[in-house]
Amino acid sequence: MPPTLPVIPHSGRYLLARTTTRHISTSPFLTTHHHHSKSPIIITSLDQQIPKPPPKKWITDLPARLGKCIIFGCSPAQIREASVILRAVATEWRGLLAGAEGFLTGGRRGVDSREVVWGEMDSFGHVNNVNYYRYAESARVNWITNFSVHVDPAHRQEWAELMQPKAIGLIMKSLKCDFKFPMVYPDRISVYHRLSTPPQHGQTSFHLDCIVLSHQHRRAAARLEEDVVIYDYRKAGKTAMPEFMLTQFEKTWQLQQEETIRARKRIWELISGVERLERETWDREDAKEDMGSAVKGSSS
């Protein structure tokens, strides 16, 4: 079994203050990306380039909107364009949905396409809530291990020791989970982590956001917030983030920003393609719904 982060008792829980701004505009105009925390807000050049978040239900809305275009009649070229968009939604949804929020997918950064087993359900007929913490734990261990094996092998030993109570290690201070809907078997999940705030010199803890994606529903089944303390077991107390961690976390933060830009631009590109087809089919004055053979049969 993979190593876990130990939990220490605490008198109070440090809550990372977060707010979510929902944009209902369908315009992809750029906006500043804000990070809400108790730490000072640091605005970088990448922050200024991040597009607005896409509509919340874009994954389900785009196929439905394309269906309406087809009902009103499409040329062969328009059918091909619609099929390209549908294929992109079907094959890219996971990377785009997670990436639009800055979660890095692929490789061994988390848990990819894990099967939900029947035994994880409880007497209420849905996946028991405890399992979401286990999903996050497995993804968190993979997230840390990925630095050791693939990202920063020069400090493999130091990364590995973070998961052991020897020198400088990691201790879970608090873990909060918001359940979005009751997931059931059969399903598959993908679980990813991201840094909640940009790393800074001297910090003795860091915050992670975690998302549990349901493949069946193509949306988040749960979201978790994790407060992880950097702990020196030799001194029995908190300590500042080691330089090797800080360096890689700074690079990870930039990758998160770049992935947010890439994913959101791609989603807005797909949305623009659908809007173009709508203007060419049903969203025009002379548009008529194509009833096909049903209309021809009724007129004979």
Disulfide bonds with the S-S distance in Angstrom:
none
